[in-house]
């Protein structure tokens, strides 16, 4: 098989798989339908992938890892700052990483449509939850930092922190669920961030940004 023909075959498989997964979700998607739509034999398919799971992973694995690494790396860098720097740069840092995430998501739109809406039954079903867990842990760490700085931080339950973090990131990914245009989605997410920032300022008794 020539390299061009191999590339063409793989591209047809990916195109057919995206259509099938987006229509039916991973669990009910039919590998037989994918092969049929791609105009390849089952044997040819297994020359590329061992299973439907491997095929789904090929479509979403790299984009998912990119976002998780980007977000995790941003938190790692944030937590190395002093408490004063964290508070003064909170809005700037969170805004920058959110903008980067949105740009990347819209550059890989189909992959994130699959991740957010079609991944039940795969190892990516908890993709958003992984981000939420990291946000929760970072919130606890920041609260402890504020206490060490002398702030009187009121008790905030683990359940509430989870609900707020989950609401924030579920909201961000709603832009993909509802097929928003990129410009509209970014404007919506900026407003969403302002809403949550104001809430955290109220709960934590701080003012983000430079005085």
PyMOL CGO cylinders between C-alpha atoms (Angstrom):
from pymol import cmd
from pymol.cgo import CYLINDER

trace = [
    CYLINDER, 0.00, 0.00, 0.00, 1.39, 3.37, -0.94, 0.3, 1, 1, 1, 1, 1, 1,
    CYLINDER, 1.39, 3.37, -0.94, 1.70, 6.09, 1.68, 0.3, 1, 1, 1, 1, 1, 1,
    CYLINDER, 1.70, 6.09, 1.68, -0.92, 8.26, -0.10, 0.3, 1, 1, 1, 1, 1, 1,
    CYLINDER, -0.92, 8.26, -0.10, -3.40, 5.39, -0.29, 0.3, 1, 1, 1, 1, 1, 1,
    CYLINDER, -3.40, 5.39, -0.29, -2.77, 4.50, 3.35, 0.3, 1, 1, 1, 1, 1, 1,
    CYLINDER, -2.77, 4.50, 3.35, -3.37, 8.09, 4.38, 0.3, 1, 1, 1, 1, 1, 1,
    CYLINDER, -3.37, 8.09, 4.38, -6.56, 8.21, 2.34, 0.3, 1, 1, 1, 1, 1, 1,
    CYLINDER, -6.56, 8.21, 2.34, -7.84, 5.00, 3.90, 0.3, 1, 1, 1, 1, 1, 1,
    CYLINDER, -7.84, 5.00, 3.90, -7.12, 6.22, 7.43, 0.3, 1, 1, 1, 1, 1, 1,
    CYLINDER, -7.12, 6.22, 7.43, -8.76, 9.53, 6.69, 0.3, 1, 1, 1, 1, 1, 1,
    CYLINDER, -8.76, 9.53, 6.69, -11.92, 7.76, 5.49, 0.3, 1, 1, 1, 1, 1, 1,
    CYLINDER, -11.92, 7.76, 5.49, -11.98, 5.64, 8.64, 0.3, 1, 1, 1, 1, 1, 1,
    CYLINDER, -11.98, 5.64, 8.64, -11.63, 8.71, 10.84, 0.3, 1, 1, 1, 1, 1, 1,
    CYLINDER, -11.63, 8.71, 10.84, -14.31, 10.62, 8.94, 0.3, 1, 1, 1, 1, 1, 1,
    CYLINDER, -14.31, 10.62, 8.94, -16.73, 7.71, 9.15, 0.3, 1, 1, 1, 1, 1, 1,
    CYLINDER, -16.73, 7.71, 9.15, -15.94, 7.16, 12.83, 0.3, 1, 1, 1, 1, 1, 1,
    CYLINDER, -15.94, 7.16, 12.83, -16.56, 10.80, 13.74, 0.3, 1, 1, 1, 1, 1, 1,
    CYLINDER, -16.56, 10.80, 13.74, -19.94, 10.70, 12.02, 0.3, 1, 1, 1, 1, 1, 1,
    CYLINDER, -19.94, 10.70, 12.02, -20.95, 7.45, 13.70, 0.3, 1, 1, 1, 1, 1, 1,
    CYLINDER, -20.95, 7.45, 13.70, -19.74, 8.44, 17.18, 0.3, 1, 1, 1, 1, 1, 1,
    CYLINDER, -19.74, 8.44, 17.18, -21.32, 11.90, 16.97, 0.3, 1, 1, 1, 1, 1, 1,
    CYLINDER, -21.32, 11.90, 16.97, -24.65, 10.45, 15.89, 0.3, 1, 1, 1, 1, 1, 1,
    CYLINDER, -24.65, 10.45, 15.89, -24.84, 7.53, 18.33, 0.3, 1, 1, 1, 1, 1, 1,
    CYLINDER, -24.84, 7.53, 18.33, -22.20, 8.00, 21.03, 0.3, 1, 1, 1, 1, 1, 1,
    CYLINDER, -22.20, 8.00, 21.03, -19.39, 5.56, 21.64, 0.3, 1, 1, 1, 1, 1, 1,
    CYLINDER, -19.39, 5.56, 21.64, -21.41, 2.83, 23.31, 0.3, 1, 1, 1, 1, 1, 1,
    CYLINDER, -21.41, 2.83, 23.31, -24.01, 2.35, 20.60, 0.3, 1, 1, 1, 1, 1, 1,
    CYLINDER, -24.01, 2.35, 20.60, -21.79, 3.22, 17.63, 0.3, 1, 1, 1, 1, 1, 1,
    CYLINDER, -21.79, 3.22, 17.63, -21.36, 0.30, 15.25, 0.3, 1, 1, 1, 1, 1, 1,
    CYLINDER, -21.36, 0.30, 15.25, -17.93, -0.67, 14.03, 0.3, 1, 1, 1, 1, 1, 1,
    CYLINDER, -17.93, -0.67, 14.03, -19.65, -2.42, 11.13, 0.3, 1, 1, 1, 1, 1, 1,
    CYLINDER, -19.65, -2.42, 11.13, -21.24, 0.88, 10.09, 0.3, 1, 1, 1, 1, 1, 1,
    CYLINDER, -21.24, 0.88, 10.09, -17.92, 2.70, 10.37, 0.3, 1, 1, 1, 1, 1, 1,
    CYLINDER, -17.92, 2.70, 10.37, -16.19, 0.19, 8.13, 0.3, 1, 1, 1, 1, 1, 1,
    CYLINDER, -16.19, 0.19, 8.13, -19.07, 0.30, 5.66, 0.3, 1, 1, 1, 1, 1, 1,
    CYLINDER, -19.07, 0.30, 5.66, -19.12, 4.11, 5.50, 0.3, 1, 1, 1, 1, 1, 1,
    CYLINDER, -19.12, 4.11, 5.50, -15.33, 4.20, 5.11, 0.3, 1, 1, 1, 1, 1, 1,
    CYLINDER, -15.33, 4.20, 5.11, -15.52, 1.71, 2.21, 0.3, 1, 1, 1, 1, 1, 1,
    CYLINDER, -15.52, 1.71, 2.21, -12.88, -0.55, 3.73, 0.3, 1, 1, 1, 1, 1, 1,
    CYLINDER, -12.88, -0.55, 3.73, -12.92, -4.17, 4.76, 0.3, 1, 1, 1, 1, 1, 1,
    CYLINDER, -12.92, -4.17, 4.76, -12.98, -5.23, 8.40, 0.3, 1, 1, 1, 1, 1, 1,
    CYLINDER, -12.98, -5.23, 8.40, -9.56, -6.75, 7.86, 0.3, 1, 1, 1, 1, 1, 1,
    CYLINDER, -9.56, -6.75, 7.86, -8.25, -3.44, 6.57, 0.3, 1, 1, 1, 1, 1, 1,
    CYLINDER, -8.25, -3.44, 6.57, -9.64, -1.67, 9.63, 0.3, 1, 1, 1, 1, 1, 1,
    CYLINDER, -9.64, -1.67, 9.63, -7.84, -4.07, 11.98, 0.3, 1, 1, 1, 1, 1, 1,
    CYLINDER, -7.84, -4.07, 11.98, -4.64, -3.25, 10.17, 0.3, 1, 1, 1, 1, 1, 1,
    CYLINDER, -4.64, -3.25, 10.17, -4.91, 0.19, 11.81, 0.3, 1, 1, 1, 1, 1, 1,
    CYLINDER, -4.91, 0.19, 11.81, -6.75, -0.36, 15.09, 0.3, 1, 1, 1, 1, 1, 1,
    CYLINDER, -6.75, -0.36, 15.09, -7.36, -3.26, 17.42, 0.3, 1, 1, 1, 1, 1, 1,
    CYLINDER, -7.36, -3.26, 17.42, -10.80, -2.14, 18.53, 0.3, 1, 1, 1, 1, 1, 1,
    CYLINDER, -10.80, -2.14, 18.53, -13.48, 0.54, 18.53, 0.3, 1, 1, 1, 1, 1, 1,
    CYLINDER, -13.48, 0.54, 18.53, -11.89, 1.84, 21.75, 0.3, 1, 1, 1, 1, 1, 1,
    CYLINDER, -11.89, 1.84, 21.75, -8.53, 2.30, 20.01, 0.3, 1, 1, 1, 1, 1, 1,
    CYLINDER, -8.53, 2.30, 20.01, -10.22, 4.19, 17.20, 0.3, 1, 1, 1, 1, 1, 1,
    CYLINDER, -10.22, 4.19, 17.20, -11.97, 6.55, 19.61, 0.3, 1, 1, 1, 1, 1, 1,
    CYLINDER, -11.97, 6.55, 19.61, -8.69, 7.10, 21.42, 0.3, 1, 1, 1, 1, 1, 1,
    CYLINDER, -8.69, 7.10, 21.42, -7.01, 8.04, 18.14, 0.3, 1, 1, 1, 1, 1, 1,
    CYLINDER, -7.01, 8.04, 18.14, -9.64, 10.73, 17.58, 0.3, 1, 1, 1, 1, 1, 1,
    CYLINDER, -9.64, 10.73, 17.58, -9.61, 12.33, 21.03, 0.3, 1, 1, 1, 1, 1, 1,
    CYLINDER, -9.61, 12.33, 21.03, -6.53, 11.20, 22.95, 0.3, 1, 1, 1, 1, 1, 1,
    CYLINDER, -6.53, 11.20, 22.95, -4.08, 13.88, 21.94, 0.3, 1, 1, 1, 1, 1, 1,
    CYLINDER, -4.08, 13.88, 21.94, -6.50, 16.83, 22.30, 0.3, 1, 1, 1, 1, 1, 1,
    CYLINDER, -6.50, 16.83, 22.30, -7.65, 15.58, 25.71, 0.3, 1, 1, 1, 1, 1, 1,
    CYLINDER, -7.65, 15.58, 25.71, -4.08, 15.22, 26.95, 0.3, 1, 1, 1, 1, 1, 1,
    CYLINDER, -4.08, 15.22, 26.95, -3.18, 18.67, 25.63, 0.3, 1, 1, 1, 1, 1, 1,
    CYLINDER, -3.18, 18.67, 25.63, -5.94, 20.38, 27.63, 0.3, 1, 1, 1, 1, 1, 1,
    CYLINDER, -5.94, 20.38, 27.63, -5.22, 18.39, 30.80, 0.3, 1, 1, 1, 1, 1, 1,
    CYLINDER, -5.22, 18.39, 30.80, -1.52, 19.19, 30.55, 0.3, 1, 1, 1, 1, 1, 1,
    CYLINDER, -1.52, 19.19, 30.55, -2.14, 22.86, 29.78, 0.3, 1, 1, 1, 1, 1, 1,
    CYLINDER, -2.14, 22.86, 29.78, -4.50, 23.27, 32.71, 0.3, 1, 1, 1, 1, 1, 1,
    CYLINDER, -4.50, 23.27, 32.71, -2.37, 21.24, 35.11, 0.3, 1, 1, 1, 1, 1, 1,
    CYLINDER, -2.37, 21.24, 35.11, 0.79, 23.08, 34.13, 0.3, 1, 1, 1, 1, 1, 1,
    CYLINDER, 0.79, 23.08, 34.13, -0.91, 26.43, 34.70, 0.3, 1, 1, 1, 1, 1, 1,
    CYLINDER, -0.91, 26.43, 34.70, -1.95, 25.39, 38.21, 0.3, 1, 1, 1, 1, 1, 1,
    CYLINDER, -1.95, 25.39, 38.21, 1.56, 24.09, 38.97, 0.3, 1, 1, 1, 1, 1, 1,
    CYLINDER, 1.56, 24.09, 38.97, 3.05, 27.43, 37.95, 0.3, 1, 1, 1, 1, 1, 1,
    CYLINDER, 3.05, 27.43, 37.95, 0.38, 29.37, 39.85, 0.3, 1, 1, 1, 1, 1, 1,
    CYLINDER, 0.38, 29.37, 39.85, 1.04, 27.48, 43.07, 0.3, 1, 1, 1, 1, 1, 1,
    CYLINDER, 1.04, 27.48, 43.07, 4.73, 28.39, 42.94, 0.3, 1, 1, 1, 1, 1, 1,
    CYLINDER, 4.73, 28.39, 42.94, 3.83, 32.08, 43.27, 0.3, 1, 1, 1, 1, 1, 1,
    CYLINDER, 3.83, 32.08, 43.27, 3.59, 33.83, 46.62, 0.3, 1, 1, 1, 1, 1, 1,
    CYLINDER, 3.59, 33.83, 46.62, 0.15, 34.29, 48.11, 0.3, 1, 1, 1, 1, 1, 1,
    CYLINDER, 0.15, 34.29, 48.11, 0.19, 37.97, 47.20, 0.3, 1, 1, 1, 1, 1, 1,
    CYLINDER, 0.19, 37.97, 47.20, 1.15, 37.16, 43.62, 0.3, 1, 1, 1, 1, 1, 1,
    CYLINDER, 1.15, 37.16, 43.62, -1.56, 34.51, 43.36, 0.3, 1, 1, 1, 1, 1, 1,
    CYLINDER, -1.56, 34.51, 43.36, -4.21, 36.97, 44.50, 0.3, 1, 1, 1, 1, 1, 1,
    CYLINDER, -4.21, 36.97, 44.50, -3.02, 39.83, 42.29, 0.3, 1, 1, 1, 1, 1, 1,
    CYLINDER, -3.02, 39.83, 42.29, -2.59, 37.63, 39.20, 0.3, 1, 1, 1, 1, 1, 1,
    CYLINDER, -2.59, 37.63, 39.20, -5.60, 35.33, 39.70, 0.3, 1, 1, 1, 1, 1, 1,
    CYLINDER, -5.60, 35.33, 39.70, -7.80, 36.91, 37.04, 0.3, 1, 1, 1, 1, 1, 1,
    CYLINDER, -7.80, 36.91, 37.04, -5.01, 37.33, 34.52, 0.3, 1, 1, 1, 1, 1, 1,
    CYLINDER, -5.01, 37.33, 34.52, -3.74, 33.76, 34.84, 0.3, 1, 1, 1, 1, 1, 1,
    CYLINDER, -3.74, 33.76, 34.84, -7.17, 32.14, 34.84, 0.3, 1, 1, 1, 1, 1, 1,
    CYLINDER, -7.17, 32.14, 34.84, -8.20, 34.32, 31.90, 0.3, 1, 1, 1, 1, 1, 1,
    CYLINDER, -8.20, 34.32, 31.90, -5.12, 33.44, 29.89, 0.3, 1, 1, 1, 1, 1, 1,
    CYLINDER, -5.12, 33.44, 29.89, -5.46, 29.68, 30.36, 0.3, 1, 1, 1, 1, 1, 1,
    CYLINDER, -5.46, 29.68, 30.36, -9.18, 29.78, 29.62, 0.3, 1, 1, 1, 1, 1, 1,
    CYLINDER, -9.18, 29.78, 29.62, -8.55, 31.70, 26.38, 0.3, 1, 1, 1, 1, 1, 1,
    CYLINDER, -8.55, 31.70, 26.38, -5.88, 29.17, 25.40, 0.3, 1, 1, 1, 1, 1, 1,
    CYLINDER, -5.88, 29.17, 25.40, -8.23, 26.31, 26.14, 0.3, 1, 1, 1, 1, 1, 1,
    CYLINDER, -8.23, 26.31, 26.14, -11.03, 27.86, 24.10, 0.3, 1, 1, 1, 1, 1, 1,
    CYLINDER, -11.03, 27.86, 24.10, -8.72, 28.54, 21.14, 0.3, 1, 1, 1, 1, 1, 1,
    CYLINDER, -8.72, 28.54, 21.14, -7.46, 24.96, 21.15, 0.3, 1, 1, 1, 1, 1, 1,
    CYLINDER, -7.46, 24.96, 21.15, -10.94, 23.50, 21.58, 0.3, 1, 1, 1, 1, 1, 1,
    CYLINDER, -10.94, 23.50, 21.58, -12.21, 25.36, 18.54, 0.3, 1, 1, 1, 1, 1, 1,
    CYLINDER, -12.21, 25.36, 18.54, -9.17, 24.32, 16.52, 0.3, 1, 1, 1, 1, 1, 1,
    CYLINDER, -9.17, 24.32, 16.52, -10.05, 20.68, 17.35, 0.3, 1, 1, 1, 1, 1, 1,
    CYLINDER, -10.05, 20.68, 17.35, -13.81, 21.09, 17.50, 0.3, 1, 1, 1, 1, 1, 1,
    CYLINDER, -13.81, 21.09, 17.50, -14.88, 17.59, 16.48, 0.3, 1, 1, 1, 1, 1, 1,
    CYLINDER, -14.88, 17.59, 16.48, -12.56, 15.98, 19.01, 0.3, 1, 1, 1, 1, 1, 1,
    CYLINDER, -12.56, 15.98, 19.01, -14.07, 18.00, 21.85, 0.3, 1, 1, 1, 1, 1, 1,
    CYLINDER, -14.07, 18.00, 21.85, -17.59, 17.36, 20.64, 0.3, 1, 1, 1, 1, 1, 1,
    CYLINDER, -17.59, 17.36, 20.64, -16.74, 13.66, 20.95, 0.3, 1, 1, 1, 1, 1, 1,
    CYLINDER, -16.74, 13.66, 20.95, -15.07, 14.12, 24.35, 0.3, 1, 1, 1, 1, 1, 1,
    CYLINDER, -15.07, 14.12, 24.35, -17.91, 16.11, 25.89, 0.3, 1, 1, 1, 1, 1, 1,
    CYLINDER, -17.91, 16.11, 25.89, -20.92, 14.39, 24.36, 0.3, 1, 1, 1, 1, 1, 1,
    CYLINDER, -20.92, 14.39, 24.36, -19.98, 10.92, 23.13, 0.3, 1, 1, 1, 1, 1, 1,
    CYLINDER, -19.98, 10.92, 23.13, -17.34, 9.45, 25.45, 0.3, 1, 1, 1, 1, 1, 1,
    CYLINDER, -17.34, 9.45, 25.45, -19.55, 7.47, 27.84, 0.3, 1, 1, 1, 1, 1, 1,
    CYLINDER, -19.55, 7.47, 27.84, -18.14, 3.94, 28.02, 0.3, 1, 1, 1, 1, 1, 1,
    CYLINDER, -18.14, 3.94, 28.02, -14.56, 5.03, 27.34, 0.3, 1, 1, 1, 1, 1, 1,
    CYLINDER, -14.56, 5.03, 27.34, -11.69, 6.09, 29.60, 0.3, 1, 1, 1, 1, 1, 1,
    CYLINDER, -11.69, 6.09, 29.60, -12.49, 9.67, 28.58, 0.3, 1, 1, 1, 1, 1, 1,
    CYLINDER, -12.49, 9.67, 28.58, -15.92, 9.68, 30.21, 0.3, 1, 1, 1, 1, 1, 1,
    CYLINDER, -15.92, 9.68, 30.21, -14.43, 11.54, 33.19, 0.3, 1, 1, 1, 1, 1, 1,
    CYLINDER, -14.43, 11.54, 33.19, -12.51, 14.10, 31.13, 0.3, 1, 1, 1, 1, 1, 1,
    CYLINDER, -12.51, 14.10, 31.13, -14.30, 17.13, 32.59, 0.3, 1, 1, 1, 1, 1, 1,
    CYLINDER, -14.30, 17.13, 32.59, -14.21, 15.58, 36.07, 0.3, 1, 1, 1, 1, 1, 1,
    CYLINDER, -14.21, 15.58, 36.07, -10.42, 15.36, 35.88, 0.3, 1, 1, 1, 1, 1, 1,
    CYLINDER, -10.42, 15.36, 35.88, -10.24, 19.11, 35.31, 0.3, 1, 1, 1, 1, 1, 1,
    CYLINDER, -10.24, 19.11, 35.31, -12.75, 19.73, 38.10, 0.3, 1, 1, 1, 1, 1, 1,
    CYLINDER, -12.75, 19.73, 38.10, -10.75, 17.60, 40.55, 0.3, 1, 1, 1, 1, 1, 1,
    CYLINDER, -10.75, 17.60, 40.55, -7.60, 19.58, 39.82, 0.3, 1, 1, 1, 1, 1, 1,
    CYLINDER, -7.60, 19.58, 39.82, -9.49, 22.84, 40.28, 0.3, 1, 1, 1, 1, 1, 1,
    CYLINDER, -9.49, 22.84, 40.28, -10.91, 21.63, 43.60, 0.3, 1, 1, 1, 1, 1, 1,
    CYLINDER, -10.91, 21.63, 43.60, -7.46, 20.70, 44.92, 0.3, 1, 1, 1, 1, 1, 1,
    CYLINDER, -7.46, 20.70, 44.92, -6.04, 24.05, 43.83, 0.3, 1, 1, 1, 1, 1, 1,
    CYLINDER, -6.04, 24.05, 43.83, -8.89, 25.88, 45.57, 0.3, 1, 1, 1, 1, 1, 1,
    CYLINDER, -8.89, 25.88, 45.57, -8.12, 24.10, 48.85, 0.3, 1, 1, 1, 1, 1, 1,
    CYLINDER, -8.12, 24.10, 48.85, -4.45, 25.00, 48.50, 0.3, 1, 1, 1, 1, 1, 1,
    CYLINDER, -4.45, 25.00, 48.50, -5.25, 28.64, 47.83, 0.3, 1, 1, 1, 1, 1, 1,
    CYLINDER, -5.25, 28.64, 47.83, -7.58, 28.78, 50.84, 0.3, 1, 1, 1, 1, 1, 1,
    CYLINDER, -7.58, 28.78, 50.84, -4.78, 27.50, 53.06, 0.3, 1, 1, 1, 1, 1, 1,
    CYLINDER, -4.78, 27.50, 53.06, -2.44, 30.09, 51.57, 0.3, 1, 1, 1, 1, 1, 1,
    CYLINDER, -2.44, 30.09, 51.57, -4.92, 32.84, 52.43, 0.3, 1, 1, 1, 1, 1, 1,
    CYLINDER, -4.92, 32.84, 52.43, -5.15, 31.60, 56.00, 0.3, 1, 1, 1, 1, 1, 1,
    CYLINDER, -5.15, 31.60, 56.00, -1.37, 31.69, 56.30, 0.3, 1, 1, 1, 1, 1, 1,
    CYLINDER, -1.37, 31.69, 56.30, -1.48, 35.28, 55.04, 0.3, 1, 1, 1, 1, 1, 1,
    CYLINDER, -1.48, 35.28, 55.04, -3.82, 36.20, 57.88, 0.3, 1, 1, 1, 1, 1, 1,
    CYLINDER, -3.82, 36.20, 57.88, -7.16, 36.14, 56.08, 0.3, 1, 1, 1, 1, 1, 1,
    CYLINDER, -7.16, 36.14, 56.08, -10.15, 34.93, 58.02, 0.3, 1, 1, 1, 1, 1, 1,
    CYLINDER, -10.15, 34.93, 58.02, -11.57, 32.46, 55.52, 0.3, 1, 1, 1, 1, 1, 1,
    CYLINDER, -11.57, 32.46, 55.52, -15.02, 31.18, 56.37, 0.3, 1, 1, 1, 1, 1, 1,
    CYLINDER, -15.02, 31.18, 56.37, -15.51, 27.39, 56.28, 0.3, 1, 1, 1, 1, 1, 1,
    CYLINDER, -15.51, 27.39, 56.28, -16.49, 26.21, 52.82, 0.3, 1, 1, 1, 1, 1, 1,
    CYLINDER, -16.49, 26.21, 52.82, -17.67, 22.63, 52.40, 0.3, 1, 1, 1, 1, 1, 1,
    CYLINDER, -17.67, 22.63, 52.40, -16.03, 20.20, 50.03, 0.3, 1, 1, 1, 1, 1, 1,
    CYLINDER, -16.03, 20.20, 50.03, -19.39, 19.69, 48.35, 0.3, 1, 1, 1, 1, 1, 1,
    CYLINDER, -19.39, 19.69, 48.35, -19.78, 23.39, 47.62, 0.3, 1, 1, 1, 1, 1, 1,
    CYLINDER, -19.78, 23.39, 47.62, -16.27, 23.67, 46.18, 0.3, 1, 1, 1, 1, 1, 1,
    CYLINDER, -16.27, 23.67, 46.18, -17.01, 20.69, 43.95, 0.3, 1, 1, 1, 1, 1, 1,
    CYLINDER, -17.01, 20.69, 43.95, -20.33, 22.18, 42.83, 0.3, 1, 1, 1, 1, 1, 1,
    CYLINDER, -20.33, 22.18, 42.83, -18.77, 25.54, 41.99, 0.3, 1, 1, 1, 1, 1, 1,
    CYLINDER, -18.77, 25.54, 41.99, -15.83, 24.01, 40.09, 0.3, 1, 1, 1, 1, 1, 1,
    CYLINDER, -15.83, 24.01, 40.09, -18.12, 21.59, 38.28, 0.3, 1, 1, 1, 1, 1, 1,
    CYLINDER, -18.12, 21.59, 38.28, -20.52, 24.36, 37.34, 0.3, 1, 1, 1, 1, 1, 1,
    CYLINDER, -20.52, 24.36, 37.34, -17.71, 26.53, 36.01, 0.3, 1, 1, 1, 1, 1, 1,
    CYLINDER, -17.71, 26.53, 36.01, -16.12, 23.94, 33.75, 0.3, 1, 1, 1, 1, 1, 1,
    CYLINDER, -16.12, 23.94, 33.75, -19.37, 22.33, 32.67, 0.3, 1, 1, 1, 1, 1, 1,
    CYLINDER, -19.37, 22.33, 32.67, -20.42, 25.84, 31.69, 0.3, 1, 1, 1, 1, 1, 1,
    CYLINDER, -20.42, 25.84, 31.69, -17.28, 26.38, 29.62, 0.3, 1, 1, 1, 1, 1, 1,
    CYLINDER, -17.28, 26.38, 29.62, -17.86, 23.16, 27.70, 0.3, 1, 1, 1, 1, 1, 1,
    CYLINDER, -17.86, 23.16, 27.70, -21.53, 24.05, 27.14, 0.3, 1, 1, 1, 1, 1, 1,
    CYLINDER, -21.53, 24.05, 27.14, -20.22, 26.21, 24.31, 0.3, 1, 1, 1, 1, 1, 1,
    CYLINDER, -20.22, 26.21, 24.31, -19.34, 23.00, 22.49, 0.3, 1, 1, 1, 1, 1, 1,
    CYLINDER, -19.34, 23.00, 22.49, -22.59, 21.26, 23.46, 0.3, 1, 1, 1, 1, 1, 1,
    CYLINDER, -22.59, 21.26, 23.46, -24.64, 24.12, 22.02, 0.3, 1, 1, 1, 1, 1, 1,
    CYLINDER, -24.64, 24.12, 22.02, -22.52, 24.61, 18.90, 0.3, 1, 1, 1, 1, 1, 1,
    CYLINDER, -22.52, 24.61, 18.90, -21.72, 28.25, 19.64, 0.3, 1, 1, 1, 1, 1, 1,
    CYLINDER, -21.72, 28.25, 19.64, -19.61, 30.20, 17.21, 0.3, 1, 1, 1, 1, 1, 1,
    CYLINDER, -19.61, 30.20, 17.21, -16.14, 30.80, 18.62, 0.3, 1, 1, 1, 1, 1, 1,
    CYLINDER, -16.14, 30.80, 18.62, -16.53, 34.56, 19.14, 0.3, 1, 1, 1, 1, 1, 1,
    CYLINDER, -16.53, 34.56, 19.14, -19.87, 34.09, 20.89, 0.3, 1, 1, 1, 1, 1, 1,
    CYLINDER, -19.87, 34.09, 20.89, -18.48, 31.29, 23.04, 0.3, 1, 1, 1, 1, 1, 1,
    CYLINDER, -18.48, 31.29, 23.04, -15.45, 33.29, 24.17, 0.3, 1, 1, 1, 1, 1, 1,
    CYLINDER, -15.45, 33.29, 24.17, -17.64, 36.28, 25.09, 0.3, 1, 1, 1, 1, 1, 1,
    CYLINDER, -17.64, 36.28, 25.09, -19.98, 34.00, 27.02, 0.3, 1, 1, 1, 1, 1, 1,
    CYLINDER, -19.98, 34.00, 27.02, -17.11, 32.34, 28.89, 0.3, 1, 1, 1, 1, 1, 1,
    CYLINDER, -17.11, 32.34, 28.89, -15.60, 35.71, 29.83, 0.3, 1, 1, 1, 1, 1, 1,
    CYLINDER, -15.60, 35.71, 29.83, -18.92, 36.66, 31.43, 0.3, 1, 1, 1, 1, 1, 1,
    CYLINDER, -18.92, 36.66, 31.43, -19.09, 33.28, 33.13, 0.3, 1, 1, 1, 1, 1, 1,
    CYLINDER, -19.09, 33.28, 33.13, -15.61, 33.83, 34.59, 0.3, 1, 1, 1, 1, 1, 1,
    CYLINDER, -15.61, 33.83, 34.59, -16.60, 37.26, 35.90, 0.3, 1, 1, 1, 1, 1, 1,
    CYLINDER, -16.60, 37.26, 35.90, -19.62, 35.71, 37.62, 0.3, 1, 1, 1, 1, 1, 1,
    CYLINDER, -19.62, 35.71, 37.62, -17.57, 33.02, 39.35, 0.3, 1, 1, 1, 1, 1, 1,
    CYLINDER, -17.57, 33.02, 39.35, -14.72, 35.41, 40.25, 0.3, 1, 1, 1, 1, 1, 1,
    CYLINDER, -14.72, 35.41, 40.25, -17.16, 37.72, 42.02, 0.3, 1, 1, 1, 1, 1, 1,
    CYLINDER, -17.16, 37.72, 42.02, -18.59, 34.78, 43.92, 0.3, 1, 1, 1, 1, 1, 1,
    CYLINDER, -18.59, 34.78, 43.92, -15.16, 33.60, 45.06, 0.3, 1, 1, 1, 1, 1, 1,
    CYLINDER, -15.16, 33.60, 45.06, -14.19, 37.10, 46.13, 0.3, 1, 1, 1, 1, 1, 1,
    CYLINDER, -14.19, 37.10, 46.13, -17.31, 37.21, 48.29, 0.3, 1, 1, 1, 1, 1, 1,
    CYLINDER, -17.31, 37.21, 48.29, -16.75, 33.77, 49.83, 0.3, 1, 1, 1, 1, 1, 1,
    CYLINDER, -16.75, 33.77, 49.83, -13.02, 34.16, 50.42, 0.3, 1, 1, 1, 1, 1, 1,
    CYLINDER, -13.02, 34.16, 50.42, -13.06, 37.80, 51.48, 0.3, 1, 1, 1, 1, 1, 1,
    CYLINDER, -13.06, 37.80, 51.48, -10.40, 38.86, 48.97, 0.3, 1, 1, 1, 1, 1, 1,
    CYLINDER, -10.40, 38.86, 48.97, -10.17, 41.16, 45.97, 0.3, 1, 1, 1, 1, 1, 1,
    CYLINDER, -10.17, 41.16, 45.97, -8.46, 39.64, 42.96, 0.3, 1, 1, 1, 1, 1, 1,
    CYLINDER, -8.46, 39.64, 42.96, -6.18, 41.84, 40.91, 0.3, 1, 1, 1, 1, 1, 1,
    CYLINDER, -6.18, 41.84, 40.91, -3.67, 44.51, 41.84, 0.3, 1, 1, 1, 1, 1, 1,
    CYLINDER, -3.67, 44.51, 41.84, -4.78, 47.08, 44.40, 0.3, 1, 1, 1, 1, 1, 1,
]
cmd.load_cgo(trace, "trace")
